[in-house]
Amino acid sequence: MMSAHDAQELRPGRAGPLRLRDMGAFHVGGQALRLQGQPSTREVLAAGGEPVLLDPNGSYWVGQMYAQYFLPETPGRATPLQLWHGGGLTGACWETTPDGRPGWLQYFVRRGWDTYLCDAAERGRAGYAPRQLWGAPLSQTAEAVFARFRLGESLEGVALADAAQQAFAESQFPAEAFEALVRQLVPRWAHTDAVILDAYQALLERVAPSVVVCHSQGGMFGLTMAQRRPDRVRAVVALEPAAVPPPSQDDAAYAVPTLIILGDRIDGDVRWPAMRARIEAFAARHASVEILSLPDIGMRGNSHMLMMDRNQLDIADLVHDWLVRTLEG
């Protein structure tokens, strides 16, 4: 008799060889900027090496983003799919869960989607601007992330390796692997939204029309790009967007099919009730926007990191099926 685990593994997108017809990467967007009037310094760039005179004055390319693509051997979908990450993270959050399970990248490629994995401008492999242009970045502590991502009440005074002891009861997040999530965190800036949006628009000019699957801070970018360039965005799936476009003169024009997915324990959070109210108001203004609250359909215990939770492939099934109905039904 087949076990429940074996039955899960046989569901589409969950296992089997990952066969590609192509893969690759590119940078897109940004602009050339020049620095002038900055002092030179002497720096040792390799241990034991000779000091090098570094003159910071000159040209830099700033604001570009990085995209890596994975094209399944047998494409099953006419529309490419892009994965946009949240604040303080990179595209790595879609590749593998903290406890080592395949991520949504592999899932959607196995389901036949040409999939683009992104590092937004100012993150990861996109590169960073000189501090003279952007100033110092912001960083998040492990304790702040543990609470903000709704993994547990508090990690104060607890070793990272013991995070599972502080996780919410019935939490879907693999808190025993919290250290692996912390290793993914990168610095971010609070004033570069326009730069990031411009780079995403450049990506959509190159690879579009596309489906945008986005998370947290990336949710705001996905919704904004759907409003700004509906000809380039076929559909949006926003996992707990950290913000939504505010009402504006062109607000009524938002017509891109959009699914916003919310996890559990929102009512007890400091920030999320107000954020959910703004999401609900956004959906009320636009008939093309649906909200899917996972607790309301019996999926309980999900954190802010929906693509990493233990039931992340069940959520991916919901996303895939919604996209197929929306785009092909």
C-alpha positions in Angstrom: 0.0 0.0 0.0 1.3 3.5 -0.9 2.2 5.6 2.1 0.8 9.2 2.4 4.4 10.5 1.9 4.8 8.5 -1.3 1.4 9.8 -2.5 2.6 13.3 -1.9 5.8 12.8 -3.8 3.9 11.5 -6.8 1.9 14.8 -7.1 3.0 17.0 -10.0 5.9 19.3 -9.4 7.1 17.5 -6.3 9.8 15.1 -7.4 11.6 13.6 -10.4 14.3 14.7 -12.7 14.6 18.4 -13.5 15.2 18.5 -17.2 16.0 21.8 -18.9 16.2 23.0 -22.5 18.3 26.0 -21.3 19.4 28.0 -18.3 21.4 31.1 -17.9 21.5 34.6 -16.3 21.8 38.3 -17.1 21.9 41.7 -15.5 19.4 44.3 -16.7 18.5 47.9 -15.9 20.4 50.6 -14.0 22.4 53.6 -15.1 25.9 54.9 -15.3 26.8 57.5 -12.5 30.0 59.3 -11.8 31.7 60.2 -8.5 33.8 63.3 -8.2 35.8 65.1 -5.5 36.2 62.0 -3.3 39.5 61.3 -1.5 41.7 58.3 -2.6 42.8 55.7 -0.1 45.4 52.9 0.0 43.9 49.5 0.8 45.3 46.0 1.1 43.0 43.9 -1.0 44.5 40.5 -0.3 46.1 39.3 2.9 49.9 39.7 2.5 49.5 41.8 -0.7 50.9 45.2 -1.5 48.6 48.2 -0.8 46.7 49.5 -3.8 45.8 53.1 -4.4 42.0 53.3 -4.8 40.6 56.4 -6.5 36.8 56.2 -6.1 36.2 59.0 -8.6 34.9 57.8 -11.9 32.0 55.9 -13.5 29.9 53.2 -11.8 26.9 51.2 -13.1 24.2 51.5 -10.4 20.7 50.1 -10.0 20.9 47.0 -12.1 19.2 43.7 -11.1 20.1 40.1 -11.7 17.9 37.4 -13.3 18.6 33.7 -13.7 16.3 31.7 -15.9 15.4 28.0 -16.0 13.5 26.8 -19.0 12.0 23.3 -18.7 12.7 20.7 -21.4 9.1 20.5 -22.3 7.4 23.9 -21.6 3.8 23.5 -20.6 2.9 27.2 -20.2 2.8 30.0 -22.7 3.6 32.7 -20.2 6.9 32.9 -18.3 6.9 33.2 -14.5 9.1 35.5 -12.4 9.9 35.1 -8.7 10.5 38.4 -6.8 11.8 38.2 -3.3 11.1 40.4 -0.2 13.1 42.8 1.8 16.5 41.8 3.3 16.4 38.7 1.1 17.5 37.5 -2.3 16.3 35.0 -4.9 17.8 32.3 -2.8 14.6 32.3 -0.7 12.8 30.5 -3.7 15.5 27.9 -4.3 15.6 25.7 -1.2 13.8 25.8 2.1 15.9 26.3 5.3 15.6 22.6 6.1 16.8 21.6 2.7 13.6 20.8 0.7 13.3 21.9 -3.0 11.8 25.4 -3.3 9.2 27.0 -5.5 11.8 27.4 -8.3 12.0 23.7 -8.9 8.3 23.3 -8.4 7.3 25.7 -11.1 9.9 24.5 -13.5 8.7 20.9 -13.0 5.1 22.2 -13.7 6.3 23.5 -17.1 6.8 27.2 -16.4 9.8 29.1 -17.9 10.9 30.5 -14.6 13.0 33.6 -13.9 14.7 33.9 -10.4 15.5 37.5 -9.5 17.9 39.4 -7.2 16.5 42.9 -7.1 18.7 46.0 -7.4 20.8 46.4 -4.3 20.7 42.7 -3.3 22.8 39.7 -3.8 24.2 39.1 -7.3 22.7 42.4 -8.5 25.6 44.2 -6.8 25.8 47.3 -4.6 26.3 51.0 -5.2 29.3 52.8 -3.6 28.5 54.0 -0.1 29.1 57.6 -1.4 26.0 57.2 -3.6 23.6 55.4 -1.5 24.8 55.7 2.1 24.9 52.9 4.6 22.4 50.0 4.4 20.1 48.7 7.0 20.5 45.2 8.5 18.0 43.1 10.4 18.8 41.1 13.5 17.8 37.5 13.8 15.6 38.3 16.8 13.7 41.0 14.8 13.2 38.6 11.8 11.9 35.8 14.1 9.2 38.0 15.4 8.4 40.0 12.2 8.1 36.9 10.1 5.7 35.5 12.7 7.8 32.5 13.5 7.3 32.8 17.3 6.8 35.4 20.1 10.4 36.3 20.8 13.9 34.9 20.5 15.4 37.3 23.0 18.0 35.5 25.1 17.7 32.2 23.2 20.5 30.8 21.0 19.6 30.6 17.3 20.1 26.9 17.3 17.3 26.7 19.9 14.8 28.7 17.9 12.4 25.8 17.6 11.7 26.0 21.3 10.3 29.5 20.8 8.2 28.7 17.7 4.5 29.1 17.8 2.5 25.9 18.5 1.6 24.2 15.2 3.9 26.5 13.2 4.5 25.4 9.7 7.9 27.1 9.5 10.8 24.7 10.1 12.2 26.6 13.1 14.8 24.0 13.8 16.5 25.3 10.7 16.2 29.0 11.6 19.9 29.5 11.4 19.8 28.7 7.7 17.3 31.5 7.1 19.5 33.9 9.1 22.4 33.0 6.8 20.3 34.3 3.8 19.7 37.8 5.2 21.4 40.6 3.4 21.6 44.4 3.9 19.0 46.6 2.3 18.2 50.3 1.8 15.0 52.1 2.7 15.2 54.8 0.0 15.7 52.7 -3.2 12.2 51.7 -4.1 12.2 53.7 -7.3 15.6 52.2 -8.4 14.2 48.7 -7.8 11.0 49.4 -9.7 12.9 50.8 -12.6 15.0 47.6 -12.8 12.0 45.4 -12.6 10.4 47.4 -15.4 13.5 46.8 -17.5 13.2 43.1 -16.8 9.6 43.1 -17.9 10.5 44.9 -21.0 12.9 42.0 -21.8 10.8 39.1 -20.5 7.1 39.7 -20.9 4.3 39.5 -20.7 4.9 37.5 -17.5 3.3 36.2 -14.4 4.9 37.8 -11.3 5.0 35.8 -8.1 6.2 38.1 -5.3 6.7 38.2 -1.6 6.6 40.8 1.2 8.4 43.9 -0.1 8.4 42.3 -3.5 4.6 42.2 -3.3 4.5 46.0 -3.4 6.7 46.0 -6.5 4.6 43.3 -8.2 1.3 45.2 -7.6 2.8 48.5 -8.6 4.2 47.1 -11.9 0.8 45.5 -12.7 -0.7 49.0 -12.2 2.1 50.7 -14.2 2.5 48.2 -17.0 -0.6 46.0 -17.3 0.6 45.1 -20.9 3.7 43.4 -19.4 2.1 41.6 -16.4 -0.4 38.9 -17.1 -1.1 38.0 -13.5 0.2 38.6 -10.0 0.4 36.3 -7.0 1.5 38.3 -4.0 2.5 36.4 -0.8 1.7 38.7 2.1 2.6 41.9 0.4 4.2 44.4 2.9 2.3 47.2 1.2 -0.2 47.9 -1.6 -0.5 50.8 -4.0 -2.4 53.6 -2.3 -5.5 55.1 -4.0 -4.6 57.4 -6.9 -6.0 59.0 -10.0 -5.3 55.9 -12.1 -6.3 53.5 -9.3 -9.5 52.4 -11.1 -7.4 51.2 -14.0 -6.0 48.2 -12.0 -7.3 45.2 -13.9 -4.6 42.6 -13.8 -5.8 39.3 -12.2 -4.2 39.2 -8.8 -4.2 36.7 -6.0 -3.0 37.9 -2.5 -2.3 35.1 -0.1 -2.2 35.6 3.7 -0.9 33.3 6.3 -1.8 32.7 10.0 -1.5 34.6 13.3 -2.2 38.0 11.7 -4.6 39.1 14.4 -2.0 38.7 17.2 0.7 40.6 15.3 1.7 44.2 16.0 1.8 45.4 12.4 -0.2 42.9 10.3 -3.8 43.8 11.2 -3.3 47.3 9.8 -1.5 45.9 6.8 -4.3 43.4 6.1 -6.8 46.2 6.4 -5.0 48.1 3.6 -4.9 44.9 1.5 -8.6 44.3 2.0 -9.3 47.9 1.0 -7.2 47.5 -2.1 -9.1 44.3 -3.1 -12.4 46.0 -2.4 -11.5 48.7 -4.9 -10.6 46.3 -7.7 -12.7 43.4 -9.0 -9.6 41.7 -10.4 -8.0 41.2 -6.9 -8.8 38.1 -4.8 -7.6 37.5 -1.2 -6.9 33.9 -0.1 -6.6 33.6 3.7 -5.0 30.2 4.3 -6.6 29.8 7.8 -10.0 30.3 6.3 -9.6 27.2 4.1 -8.2 25.1 6.9 -4.4 25.6 6.3 -3.2 26.8 9.7 0.1 27.7 11.2 1.7 29.4 8.2 4.3 32.1 8.8 5.2 35.1 6.7 7.6 32.9 4.8 5.0 30.9 2.9 7.4 29.6 0.3 9.5 28.0 3.1 6.8 26.6 5.4 6.4 22.8 5.6 3.3 22.9 3.5 4.8 25.2 0.9 4.1 22.8 -2.0 0.5 22.6 -1.0 0.4 26.4 -1.3 2.3 26.2 -4.6 -0.4 23.8 -5.9 -3.0 26.5 -5.0 -1.0 29.1 -6.9 -0.4 26.9 -9.9 -4.1 25.9 -10.2 -5.2 29.5 -9.8 -2.8 30.6 -12.6 -4.0 27.9 -14.9 -7.6 28.8 -14.3 -6.9 32.5 -14.7 -4.7 32.3 -17.8 -6.0 29.3 -19.6 -9.5 28.6 -18.2 
